[in-house]
Amino acid sequence: MERTSTLIAIPKKVRFKDESLASLTNMVVDSFRSNLNGIPSIDFLDRINKILIKGMEFTVVVKLLGRNIGYGPLHNHISSLWKPTQPFRLMDVANRYYLIRFLSRADYDAALS
């Protein structure tokens, strides 16, 4: 398994919806470009990983098995099954995978238990 890496700085203007991150709007994104068995990948430094992971803190990945179900019925089924106390976001990723982002830790924990 051969991995090659080079440190590069990608200057890019970044915008965040979260107001607490607004001071980072003109930051330079530091990353490593690497190849693992000929497959290109980008590895971010720890400070960038923390920003990316913070937005995914209360997110669950769901894979639908069996028959297809539409977005609306899936949203209703999740609401009746997990009974979240606050609204949640449902995003269709691809290949019958969905991301469900809860707004509260309690709803997230209830879905996983």
Secondary structure, 3 states (H helix, E strand, C coil): CCEEEEEEEEECCCCCCCHHHHHHCCCEEEEEEEEECCEEEEEECHHHHHHHHHCCCCEEEEECCCCCCCHHHHHHHHHHHHCCCCCEEEEEEECCEEEEEECCHHHHHHHHC
